[in-house]
Amino acid sequence: MVRRIDVTGTDGVRLAAWEFADPPKERAEAARAPGVLLLHGLMGRASHWAPTARWLAERHRAVGLDQRGHGRSEKPADGPYTRDAYVSDAEAAIEQLDLGPVTVVGHAMGALTGWQLAAKRPDLVRAVVICDMRASALGAASQREWSDWFDSWPLPFATLADVRKWFGEDDPWVERPSPARGEFYAEVMTEGEDGWRPVFSRRQMLRSRATWVFDAHWEELAQVRCPALVLRGLDGELGRAEAQEMVRVLPRGQYAEVADAGHLVHYDQPEGWRAAVEPFLEQIVEDNRDNREPVSP
C-alpha cells in the first residue's frame, strides 16, 4: 500500500511524498523502522521506486519524494530549480516526516542531492546510495545534446504504446531495444486533449540540469562522512574508473555494479539491483543496532 503525504519544501513549494508500507505492519511499528528516503533522477517520479519500496518496507520505513517540477509535486514556473532548492526540499521532507537519521537512496540527480545533503546535514543522513551519478563536470556539449534530444521527441504521443515504443526502440539514444526504458517514460506521461505529453516541463528539466552539469562535485563528495555505496550499471553513464575514484574519495565508500544494466539500474535489473543494495542497507541497520546496545559494565 502507499499513501500520499504533503510536504512543504523551500520557498513554500508543495511537494508530494509517498510512504510505502507493508500492509500487515502496524503504523507504530513502521514509524520505529529505520527510514529510507528514495530520490528519483531527472524526469523521474517517486512511483519509479515502487518495486524497490516493496522489499524495503519489510524492514524499513520507505518514503519516495516527487521532487519539485516532477510527478505530483508543484512545478513553479519561475523555480527556483537550483541545487540548493533540491537539497533543501529533501532536508525539509526528512524533518517534516520525522525520518532522520535516514538512508538516502538516490538515482542520478537524486543521488547528487543525496550526497550534497549528507555533506550539508550529517545529522540527518545515516548512509547514502549513489546510483549512476558522476562527480565530474559534464560540460556545455552535454547540455546541448540534451536540448536537441528534447526537441526530437515526437509530441504528442497518440497512445502509451507509442510512448513505450519510441523510448524503448525508436529513440536515437537507444542502442538496443529496452522495454524497461519504454515503461519508465510511460510512467511520466499524462493524457491531454491532443494525446500524451510529459508531466514535467522540458524547459524546467534543462534549467535543473544546468545547475550541475557545468561543475564538478568531488569536494562535496569528500565531505560525506557516513557510509556510502557507489553503484553503477555496466552499461550506464558512470564509468568504472570514475566510480572507483568516487569510492576512494569517499571516507567510507563502497563499490557495487550490476551486470546487464544501463542508466536505469533499478528498472533494468531489479533483482541485480536488490542483490547489490540490500546487503549494504542491512549492514547499516546492524551497525546502528550495535551502536545502540548498552555496554556491559
Secondary structure, DSSP 8 states (H G I E B T S, - for coil): -EEEEEEE-GGG-EEEEEEE--TTS-HHHHHHS-EEEEE--TT--GGGGHHHHHHHTTTSEEEEEE-TTSTTS---TT---SHHHHHHHHHHHHHHTT--SEEEEEETHHHHHHHHHHHH-TTTEEEEEEES--SS---HHHHHHHHHHHHH---SBSSHHHHHHIIIIISTT-SS--HHHHHHHHTTEEEETTEEEESS-HHHHHHHHHTTTTS--HHHHHT--S-EEEEEETTSSS-HHHHHHHHHHSTTEEEEEETT--S-HHHH-HHHHHHHHHHHHHHHHHHHHHHHS----
